[in-house]
């Protein structure tokens, strides 16, 4: 009984920063549709949008520091 309960529980996946950056850069290139990138990396499109937004914010902040 307990085995079936534990099999149904999904564990939240953790992605390292390098993976997030790789996927976000690919989304920024806009060579492929977001849905295709999501299927390729097995990540939800909304997650890719969030990583893309974070990358853009980081780039803007770094540009303001260096100017």
C-alpha positions as CSV (number, residue, x, y, z in Angstrom):
1,X,0.0,0.0,0.0
2,X,2.7,2.5,1.0
3,X,4.7,1.7,-2.1
4,X,2.0,2.9,-4.4
5,X,1.6,6.1,-2.5
6,X,5.3,6.9,-2.7
7,X,5.5,6.1,-6.5
8,X,2.8,8.8,-7.2
9,X,4.7,11.5,-5.4
10,X,6.7,13.7,-7.8
11,X,10.0,15.0,-6.7
12,X,10.8,18.6,-7.7
13,X,13.7,18.6,-10.1
14,X,16.7,20.9,-9.6
15,X,18.6,22.4,-12.4
16,X,22.1,23.8,-12.2
17,X,22.9,27.4,-13.3
18,X,24.8,26.2,-16.4
19,X,21.8,24.3,-17.7
20,X,19.4,27.2,-17.0
21,X,21.8,29.6,-18.9
22,X,22.1,27.2,-21.8
23,X,18.4,26.9,-22.2
24,X,17.8,30.6,-21.7
25,X,20.4,31.6,-24.3
26,X,18.8,29.2,-26.8
27,X,15.4,30.8,-26.1
28,X,17.0,34.3,-26.6
29,X,18.4,33.3,-30.0
30,X,14.8,32.6,-31.1
31,X,16.0,30.1,-33.8
32,X,13.4,27.6,-32.5
33,X,10.0,28.0,-31.1
34,X,9.8,28.0,-27.3
35,X,7.6,24.8,-27.3
36,X,10.3,23.0,-29.3
37,X,13.0,24.0,-26.9
38,X,10.8,22.9,-24.0
39,X,10.3,19.5,-25.5
40,X,14.0,19.1,-26.3
41,X,15.1,19.8,-22.7
42,X,11.9,18.3,-21.0
43,X,11.2,21.6,-19.3
44,X,7.9,23.5,-19.2
45,X,7.8,26.6,-21.5
46,X,6.9,28.9,-18.6
47,X,10.0,27.8,-16.8
48,X,12.1,28.7,-19.9
49,X,10.4,32.1,-20.0
50,X,11.3,32.7,-16.3
51,X,14.9,31.8,-16.9
52,X,15.0,34.0,-20.0
53,X,13.6,36.9,-18.0
54,X,16.2,36.3,-15.3
55,X,19.0,36.3,-17.8
56,X,17.9,39.5,-19.4
57,X,17.6,41.2,-16.0
58,X,21.1,40.0,-15.1
59,X,22.5,41.3,-18.4
60,X,20.8,44.7,-17.9
61,X,22.2,44.9,-14.3
62,X,25.7,44.0,-15.5
63,X,25.6,46.6,-18.3
64,X,24.6,49.4,-15.9
65,X,27.5,48.4,-13.6
66,X,30.1,48.6,-16.4
67,X,28.9,51.9,-17.9
